[in-house]
Every structure is written in structure tokens, then in C-alpha cells.
Amino acid sequence: MDKLKEVVFYAMGQASMCWSERPTGVFDDVMAVKIGLGVMAAIEEHVNEEIKKDRAKQHLTTPHIVLGIDGNEIARVKGL
């Protein structure tokens, strides 16, 4: 899932420059990382919920998947 993380962060960088006049000042890369990790955590939560639904339909137990986000990253994101 590193590729998905790369795509999300790259898209955020592109979107940050979608101004008619580019902003000036200092780019807050720490906040940008927090936002990106928040997006990745939401994706992971959504995927896990969809897997749960599918497994429930099939009457199977639900394994959790991990998209390359460790617990420390998620804890930092929840601080947003």
C-alpha cells in the first residue's frame, strides 16, 4: 500500500498549488503530513468496514488489514 500512500501525498501536493496566484510564506509540511495520514487512516477504516460487510455476508471471520500505517502515525492523526 506504499503506492497508495504515495499517490495520496502526491495529489495533496498538486492540489496545494491550484491557486490562480500561488501563496507565499512557509509551507507547513508537518500539517501536510498529518492531513495525508488522516486521509490514509480514513481509507484504511473504509476498506476494513467493507471487508467486514463482505465477510458478514459470507459468514466468515473478519481479519484486519493494515495499509502500512503504524499505530504511532494513527495516534498522531487523531490529534488533528
Buried (B, 14 or more C-beta within 10 A) or exposed (E): BEEBBEEBBEEBEEEEEEEEEEEEEEEEEEEBBBBBBBBBBEBBEEBBEEBEEEEEEEEEEBEEEEBEBEEEBBEBBEEE
